[in-house]
Amino acid sequence: MGYTLELPWKWNEQNVSAIPAGSYSGHLRYDKDDHWRIQLNDVQGRSGVQIHIGNVPREIQGCVLVGKAWDGKTCAITDSAVAYRELKKAFYGTEHPKETPRNSISVVIEMARNIRSEP
């Protein structure tokens, strides 16, 4: 579907580190400006870890950003809003949901690898 961007691993330190690799359940939040986010549950030593729109590391405070393409020169992802819309549509099955389905959310975070250029 696309790419994700997290901060580098700094021993799971709040707001400056990627989260530990693992499988996480999630739940939806509707209280942010974008009115839809996935928040990961039970991230060891962390709270409020969410998947949301953003393109560059300075837009991350311990969360996970989504994008359509990777720019290795600037260490950024691009078209984040497009990827976010596609993620939302994949969850609901439509671009204009009228209700929240009873879908479960499972997110797998794998050990990060440093990508220096487009694969």
N, C-alpha and C positions, 0 to 999 in steps of 0.2 A: 504494500500500500504506500510505503514511503520510508522516511527516515525519522529517527528520534535524536534528540540532542540533550545531553545532561552535562553537568559540571564534571570535572575530573574527580577521580577517586581520592578522597582525603579522609579516609578512615571513618566515613559516615558522619562527619561533623555537620551539624545542622546549618543549613543555608549556604554552605560552601563546598559540599561534597555530593557526588552521585550517591544513589541509594544502593544498599547491598543487592547483589544478584539474588534472584529467587522468584517464586511465584506468589502473586498477591491477588487477593480478591479486591473488588472495588465497589464503590457506590457513586451515584450521581449527586451532584450539587447544582442547585439552581440559583444560588444567592450571589454569584459574581456578575460582573458587567456583561459577560457573554451569555449568561443564563443557562449554561450547560457545561459541566466539567466532570471528569472522572477523578475521584479521589481514591487513592490506594489505601487499603486497610492494613493495619498491623505491620507497618514498616518499623523494624526494630530501631528503637532510639529516636524515632522521628514522628512528627505529626503533620497533617495538612499537605502531604505530598500529592500533587495533582498533575494531570496531563492537560496542557493548554497550549494556546497559540504563542508563538515567539520564534525568533530567527537566530539570535546570537546569544552567547553565554551571559552577557550582562543582563539579559532578561530572565535569568533563571535564579531562583533562590531555593534550590534543592528539589525542584520539580522536573518534569519531563516535557520537552517541547516536541511537537510533531511537524514534519515538513515533507514536501514532495521531492526535493532534490538536495544534494549535499554539495557545498562549495568548500573544497579543501583549502583553497587559498586564504579564505577569511575565517575558516572554522565556523561555518554557519550553515543553517538549513534555509531553504527558500520555499515560497508558496505555502507557508504555514497555515494560513486561513483556508486554503483549498484542501489541504490534508485534514484539517480539523472538521470541515464540513463533510468530507467523505467518511471520516470516522463516525461522526454523528449519524449520518445516513445509514451506515452499515449497522449501527446499533438499533436504530428505530425501524429500518427497512423502508424509509421514505424521507423525503426532504422536508415534509410538512407534517410532523407527528401531531396527533390529537390526544395521545395518551402515552404513558410510559409502559413499555412492555415488561413482562416479568422475566426478562433476560438476566442471566447472571453475568458478572463481569470478572474476567480473569486476565491478569497481565503478567507476562513472564519477562523479567529483566535478566538479560544474560551478561556475563562478564564483558565489560566494555573493551573495545579495541580501538586503537588510535588509527583513524583513517586520515591519511595526509593528502590524498588526491582522489578524484572520481574513480570508482571501481570500474 
